[in-house]
Amino acid sequence: MPRFPTLARTLLLVLFALAPPGIAADDASSRAAQLTRLYADYWEQNLRLNPLQATQVGDKRYNDRLPNTLAPQHRKALKAFHAKWLARATRIGPEGLSESDRLSYDLFTYGRERDLEGLAFPSDLVPLNQFYNLANAFATLGSGTTSQPFRTRKDYDDWLRRARQIPVLFDQAIANMREGVRQGVVQPKVLMEKVLPQLDQQIVAQVEDSTYWGPIRNLPKAFSGRDRERYTRAYAELIRDTLVPAYRKLRTFVAEEYLPNCRDTVGLRAQPDGAAWYAYLVRRNTTMARTPAEIHAIGLAEVERLHGEMRKVMAEVGFTGTLQEFFAKVKRDPAQQFASEDDLLSSYRAFRAEVEPKLGRLFDIRPRADFEIRPVEPFRAASSSSGQYSGPPEDGSRPGIFYVNTYDLPARKRYAMESLYLHEATPGHHFQIALQRELTDLPRFRRFEGETAFSEGWGLYSESLGKELGVFRDPYAWFGALAAELWRSIRLVADTGLHDQGWTRQQVLEYMRENSAAEETIAVSETERFIAIPGQALAYKMGQLKIRELRTNAEAALGATFDVKRFHTEVLKDGSLPMNVLEAKIGRWIDAERSRSAAR
């Protein structure tokens, strides 16, 4: 037998010990290496197939490409793509893998199986709604303020090539919606009525008024006079001769042909196979085996519990009326109004300066990437939620972005500021998403893909950390946090009510008015958001309840040895996970913490 250096012999013994009976250590190591290559190859092919995703994560190689992702042949290619990679991974198998490698394997195969399941439903026949649609997405990209870079001549040329393909996708969207009408798979009328003004925003008489003119308005100073003249002319032609006619054609189709065929119903169950479709979306968005009826009941119970917490705030401030009267009082209170958009934005930025020094109380880790606070763009603000976060690209070319909605300013209350900031920025989405993208030891699919229940559950859990951070400075700020959590609980009731129990839009609005302090603008936009993206609103509260449950279990099991910083690191350090995987991981962490304490 050959003689090995001591370190090499030790490593071999460890590998043999980790391998289960019947699995040789070198076989397990080879299997892990094969899977590592497979994940890298998958990611490369995935980005070629989905160049917009590549742009979003900061990979610039495909910034000039825009394949027709709505075409039937693309859908077939996606199905073959996911089936191929699932088959390749399962042929290698997970036997003998380390815990970390097994986690990657399980997440990879789970993701491919879930994507294949989703392709059974005709989402391609309903490509437009007021909340998510290609027309808005392209305008955001072409504005020059988000993921598509506009710094070099190649950047400007890339966008010209990409944007010239936009009419192809709009034409395909029209063809798909016509097929949807034929099959009876159409959007609710109330949603498509909101799409029309969004399209109108891009049908401009003067190219300088277009969202797409942003890159020319901000041409790099280093460009020569000849380049500046060339791009100004090319972008004017692009907007005038390609984009505006494409938006006008799409708008005419929606207004004159599609809207008359849209449905008056609002729930997904009204669509063909709608109950199964919604059940899939519930599973996808919550990563839990809960039925819509169970989630509805959880929502009702949480609404009642949070009303009780709000009554405690009422008692604290000496208010003796009903909960509804208290809602009306805080909504009318001038002290809860922002004077202007600048006042709102400066208040959020000042709150950031207050929060940042305190995060070390609860966290040992934080992302290297920075973020900035911006208003939601005017062309999508009316139908947008109160806040959104966009993660930083891999190349570090821009920071993360926390978008704050300043539309209908009186509806944006000061008491909502703290919880919204904690959710979208730090320690919420910016911590979780930016950290995940910086986990360079993980396969790239784990760094740039994720679970809605994890990310939104973490965001809502982060809101509750405001008390521990000491940033809820008065009872009304705590009321705002309770109101935000109440809103996510109402989502459980409303989303399942709409799509599983046959509620109407009006029933949801009435339920919101009776049970929350939400302004009408927000109630309407949120209700129509639930209609547009069924199941997504369930992720917040269901994910938060699970994370809070795991923390409570850890506190009970570990007692005085529980360290909240170590708990938060454990939740975040492996990126976004399905809730059952996170639960198992925290269970193992609790066991390891017990052993660590016993060994002291």
LINFENTA-V184840 format. One record per residue. N is the residue number from 1. OMEGA is omega as a letter, one per 40 degrees, with the letter a starting at -180 (999 if undefined). BURIAL is b if it has 24 or more other C-alpha atoms within 12 Angstrom, else e. D_LAST is the distance of its C-alpha to the last C-alpha in Angstrom with 2 decimals. Layout:
n = {N:N}
omega = {OMEGA:OMEGA}
burial = {BURIAL:BURIAL}
d_last = {D_LAST:D_LAST}
This chain:
n = {1:2:3:4:5:6:7:8:9:10:11:12:13:14:15:16:17:18:19:20:21:22:23:24:25:26:27:28:29:30:31:32:33:34:35:36:37:38:39:40:41:42:43:44:45:46:47:48:49:50:51:52:53:54:55:56:57:58:59:60:61:62:63:64:65:66:67:68:69:70:71:72:73:74:75:76:77:78:79:80:81:82:83:84:85:86:87:88:89:90:91:92:93:94:95:96:97:98:99:100:101:102:103:104:105:106:107:108:109:110:111:112:113:114:115:116:117:118:119:120:121:122:123:124:125:126:127:128:129:130:131:132:133:134:135:136:137:138:139:140:141:142:143:144:145:146:147:148:149:150:151:152:153:154:155:156:157:158:159:160:161:162:163:164:165:166:167:168:169:170:171:172:173:174:175:176:177:178:179:180:181:182:183:184:185:186:187:188:189:190:191:192:193:194:195:196:197:198:199:200:201:202:203:204:205:206:207:208:209:210:211:212:213:214:215:216:217:218:219:220:221:222:223:224:225:226:227:228:229:230:231:232:233:234:235:236:237:238:239:240:241:242:243:244:245:246:247:248:249:250:251:252:253:254:255:256:257:258:259:260:261:262:263:264:265:266:267:268:269:270:271:272:273:274:275:276:277:278:279:280:281:282:283:284:285:286:287:288:289:290:291:292:293:294:295:296:297:298:299:300:301:302:303:304:305:306:307:308:309:310:311:312:313:314:315:316:317:318:319:320:321:322:323:324:325:326:327:328:329:330:331:332:333:334:335:336:337:338:339:340:341:342:343:344:345:346:347:348:349:350:351:352:353:354:355:356:357:358:359:360:361:362:363:364:365:366:367:368:369:370:371:372:373:374:375:376:377:378:379:380:381:382:383:384:385:386:387:388:389:390:391:392:393:394:395:396:397:398:399:400:401:402:403:404:405:406:407:408:409:410:411:412:413:414:415:416:417:418:419:420:421:422:423:424:425:426:427:428:429:430:431:432:433:434:435:436:437:438:439:440:441:442:443:444:445:446:447:448:449:450:451:452:453:454:455:456:457:458:459:460:461:462:463:464:465:466:467:468:469:470:471:472:473:474:475:476:477:478:479:480:481:482:483:484:485:486:487:488:489:490:491:492:493:494:495:496:497:498:499:500:501:502:503:504:505:506:507:508:509:510:511:512:513:514:515:516:517:518:519:520:521:522:523:524:525:526:527:528:529:530:531:532:533:534:535:536:537:538:539:540:541:542:543:544:545:546:547:548:549:550:551:552:553:554:555:556:557:558:559:560:561:562:563:564:565:566:567:568:569:570:571:572:573:574:575:576:577:578:579:580:581:582:583:584:585:586:587:588:589:590:591:592:593:594:595:596:597:598:599:600}
omega = {a:i:a:i:a:a:a:a:i:i:i:i:i:i:i:a:a:a:i:i:i:i:i:a:a:i:i:i:i:i:i:i:i:a:i:i:a:a:i:i:i:a:i:i:i:i:i:i:a:a:i:i:i:i:a:a:i:i:a:a:a:a:i:a:i:i:a:a:i:a:i:a:i:i:i:i:i:i:i:a:a:i:a:a:i:a:a:a:a:i:i:i:a:a:i:a:i:a:a:a:i:i:i:a:a:i:a:a:i:a:i:i:a:i:i:i:a:a:i:a:a:i:i:a:i:a:a:i:a:a:i:i:a:a:i:a:i:i:i:i:a:i:a:a:a:a:a:a:i:a:a:i:i:i:a:i:i:a:i:i:a:a:i:i:a:i:i:i:i:i:i:i:i:i:a:i:i:i:i:i:a:a:a:i:a:i:i:a:a:i:a:i:i:i:a:i:i:i:i:a:a:i:a:i:a:a:a:i:a:i:a:i:a:a:i:i:a:i:i:a:a:a:i:i:i:i:a:i:a:a:i:i:a:a:i:i:i:a:a:a:a:a:a:i:i:i:i:i:i:i:i:i:a:a:a:a:a:a:i:i:i:a:i:i:a:a:i:a:i:i:i:a:a:a:i:i:a:i:i:a:i:i:a:a:a:a:i:i:i:i:i:a:i:a:i:a:i:i:i:a:i:i:i:i:a:i:i:i:i:i:i:i:i:i:a:a:i:i:a:a:i:i:i:i:i:i:a:a:a:i:a:a:i:a:a:a:i:a:a:i:i:i:i:a:i:i:i:a:i:i:i:a:i:a:a:a:a:a:i:i:a:a:i:a:i:a:i:a:i:i:i:a:a:i:i:a:a:a:i:a:a:a:a:i:a:a:i:i:i:a:i:i:a:a:i:a:i:i:i:a:i:i:i:a:i:i:a:a:i:i:a:a:i:a:i:a:a:a:i:i:a:i:a:a:a:e:a:a:a:i:a:a:i:i:a:a:a:i:a:i:a:i:a:i:i:i:a:i:a:a:a:a:i:a:a:i:i:i:a:i:a:i:a:a:i:i:i:i:i:a:i:a:i:a:a:i:i:i:i:i:i:i:i:i:i:a:i:i:i:i:i:a:a:a:i:i:a:a:i:a:i:i:i:i:a:i:i:i:i:i:i:a:a:a:a:i:a:i:a:i:a:i:a:a:i:i:a:i:i:i:a:a:a:i:a:a:i:a:a:a:i:i:i:i:a:i:i:i:a:i:i:i:a:i:a:a:a:i:a:a:i:i:a:i:i:i:a:i:a:i:a:a:i:i:a:a:i:a:i:i:i:a:i:a:i:i:i:i:i:i:a:i:i:a:a:i:a:a:a:999}
burial = {e:e:e:e:e:e:e:e:e:e:e:e:e:e:e:e:e:e:b:e:e:e:e:e:b:e:e:b:b:e:b:b:e:b:b:b:e:b:b:e:e:b:b:e:e:b:b:b:b:b:b:b:b:b:b:b:b:b:b:b:e:b:b:b:b:b:b:b:b:b:b:e:e:e:b:e:e:b:b:e:b:b:b:e:b:b:e:b:b:e:e:b:b:b:b:b:b:b:e:e:b:b:b:b:b:b:b:b:b:b:b:b:b:b:b:b:e:b:b:e:b:b:b:b:b:b:b:b:b:b:b:b:b:b:b:b:b:b:b:b:b:b:b:b:b:b:b:b:b:b:b:e:e:e:b:b:b:b:b:b:e:b:b:b:b:b:b:b:b:b:b:b:b:b:b:b:b:b:b:b:b:e:e:b:b:b:b:b:b:b:b:b:b:b:b:b:b:b:b:b:b:b:b:b:e:e:b:b:e:b:b:b:b:b:b:b:e:e:b:e:e:e:e:e:e:e:e:e:e:e:b:b:e:b:b:b:e:b:b:b:e:b:b:b:b:b:b:b:b:b:b:e:b:b:b:e:e:b:b:e:b:b:b:e:b:b:b:b:b:b:b:e:e:b:b:b:b:b:b:b:b:b:b:b:b:b:b:b:e:b:b:b:e:e:b:b:e:b:b:b:e:b:b:e:e:b:b:e:b:b:b:e:b:b:e:e:e:e:e:e:e:e:b:e:e:b:b:e:e:b:b:e:e:e:e:b:b:b:e:e:e:e:e:b:b:e:b:b:b:e:b:b:e:e:b:b:e:e:b:e:e:b:b:e:b:b:b:e:b:b:b:b:b:b:b:b:b:b:b:b:b:b:b:b:b:b:b:b:b:b:b:b:b:b:e:e:b:b:b:b:b:b:b:b:b:b:b:b:b:b:b:b:b:b:b:b:b:b:b:b:b:b:b:b:b:b:b:b:b:b:b:b:b:b:b:b:b:b:b:e:e:b:b:b:b:b:b:b:b:b:b:b:b:b:b:b:b:b:b:b:b:b:b:b:b:b:b:e:b:e:b:b:e:e:b:b:b:b:b:b:b:b:b:b:b:b:b:b:b:b:b:b:b:b:b:b:b:b:b:b:b:b:b:b:b:e:e:b:b:e:b:b:b:e:b:b:b:b:b:e:b:b:b:b:b:b:b:b:b:b:b:b:b:b:b:b:b:b:b:b:b:b:b:b:b:b:b:b:e:b:b:e:e:b:e:e:e:b:e:e:e:b:b:b:e:b:b:b:b:b:b:b:b:b:b:b:b:b:b:b:b:b:b:e:b:b:b:e:b:b:e:e:b:e:e:e:e:e:e:e}
d_last = {40.13:39.52:36.91:34.17:32.15:28.62:27.06:29.70:29.21:25.45:26.23:28.88:26.65:24.16:27.17:28.58:25.38:25.25:28.95:29.92:32.37:35.72:34.56:34.62:32.09:34.99:36.57:33.47:33.25:36.98:36.75:34.12:36.34:39.38:37.77:36.69:40.34:41.55:39.60:40.97:44.48:44.27:43.31:46.18:48.68:47.36:48.00:51.48:52.20:50.82:51.61:51.04:47.40:47.29:48.72:46.24:43.23:44.94:46.42:49.96:51.55:53.23:54.10:57.79:57.49:58.04:58.66:60.28:57.17:59.27:61.65:61.69:61.26:58.05:56.69:57.64:55.94:52.71:52.85:53.46:50.73:47.97:49.29:49.39:45.81:44.54:46.50:45.26:41.60:42.03:43.95:40.95:38.59:34.79:34.16:31.22:30.08:26.50:25.04:26.14:29.55:30.04:29.45:32.17:34.47:34.18:34.76:37.69:39.46:38.87:40.42:43.44:44.06:43.88:46.25:48.68:48.68:49.47:52.42:54.16:54.89:57.62:55.75:57.98:60.97:59.60:58.46:59.20:58.00:57.59:53.81:53.31:56.26:57.19:59.77:57.21:54.61:57.15:58.27:54.70:54.27:57.67:57.18:55.32:52.38:49.84:48.82:52.12:52.29:55.48:55.01:57.06:60.42:58.74:56.80:60.11:61.83:58.99:59.37:63.13:62.81:60.20:61.99:65.29:63.79:62.97:66.37:65.68:62.65:64.58:67.41:65.01:63.50:67.07:67.79:64.62:65.40:68.93:67.54:65.24:68.33:69.98:67.04:66.42:63.02:63.42:61.58:62.21:65.03:63.08:60.63:63.29:65.25:62.29:62.30:65.84:65.15:62.21:64.64:67.23:64.95:65.33:69.10:70.20:73.66:72.43:69.84:68.37:67.37:65.26:61.47:61.95:63.62:60.33:59.85:63.38:62.90:59.90:61.26:59.38:61.28:61.07:63.34:66.90:69.83:70.91:67.51:67.40:70.87:70.11:66.99:68.65:71.52:69.40:67.08:70.09:71.68:68.46:68.21:71.94:72.95:69.86:67.29:69.51:71.82:68.84:67.44:70.95:71.48:68.21:68.98:72.47:71.18:68.59:71.11:74.19:73.06:69.47:69.24:72.25:70.49:67.10:66.04:66.04:63.05:59.57:57.14:56.07:57.20:60.76:60.43:61.24:58.23:56.55:54.43:52.79:52.43:50.66:48.37:47.35:46.72:44.59:42.41:42.32:41.40:38.85:37.43:37.42:39.66:41.11:44.86:46.79:47.63:44.00:43.17:46.25:45.07:41.59:43.39:45.65:42.80:40.88:44.11:44.54:40.99:41.30:44.70:43.07:40.63:43.63:45.50:42.76:43.48:47.17:46.60:44.54:47.42:50.05:51.75:53.63:55.15:54.08:51.36:54.11:55.71:52.41:52.14:55.69:54.98:52.06:53.98:56.96:55.06:56.24:52.98:51.25:53.66:53.33:56.47:56.58:54.72:53.85:52.49:50.28:48.93:48.39:46.56:44.13:43.63:43.07:40.48:38.69:38.54:36.99:34.29:33.16:31.47:29.44:27.89:24.86:23.70:23.06:22.95:21.27:24.02:27.76:30.79:32.68:35.97:37.77:39.96:43.15:44.86:48.33:50.86:51.65:54.84:57.99:59.24:56.36:55.27:57.41:55.69:52.22:49.15:47.87:45.39:44.27:41.95:42.83:40.10:40.53:42.03:40.21:42.40:41.45:45.14:44.64:41.86:40.87:43.38:42.95:46.41:47.48:50.62:53.19:56.01:57.60:55.85:56.44:54.30:51.25:49.77:47.64:45.41:44.46:43.39:39.75:38.79:40.89:39.34:35.73:36.69:38.66:37.05:33.62:31.15:33.30:35.38:35.21:31.42:31.31:34.44:34.29:30.64:31.60:34.51:32.35:30.05:32.05:29.99:31.22:34.73:37.20:38.12:34.60:34.77:38.20:38.55:36.71:36.76:38.49:36.31:33.18:34.75:36.74:34.05:31.69:34.55:35.16:31.49:31.45:34.33:32.27:29.76:32.56:31.70:28.11:29.55:32.17:35.14:37.17:39.23:41.57:42.15:44.31:41.59:39.43:42.57:42.85:39.36:40.29:43.61:41.98:39.73:42.78:44.69:42.24:42.50:46.28:46.01:44.71:47.79:50.25:49.33:49.41:52.42:54.33:53.52:53.03:54.91:57.96:57.48:59.81:59.00:60.62:58.50:55.32:56.69:57.66:54.26:52.66:55.16:54.58:50.80:49.81:50.91:51.50:54.56:57.23:56.75:53.09:53.83:56.51:54.60:51.55:53.71:55.47:52.21:51.12:54.50:54.21:50.72:50.08:46.52:44.85:44.53:42.45:39.51:38.41:37.81:36.76:34.10:32.91:32.74:30.53:28.09:27.99:27.51:24.53:22.92:23.77:22.31:18.98:18.97:19.84:17.32:14.24:15.54:13.96:11.27:14.36:15.11:18.83:18.88:16.63:18.83:21.96:20.96:20.40:23.78:25.61:24.28:26.39:29.56:31.75:31.21:33.08:31.52:30.85:29.04:26.91:26.14:25.03:22.88:21.10:20.64:18.87:16.71:15.72:14.75:12.70:10.92:10.26:8.86:6.65:5.43:5.56:3.82:0.00}
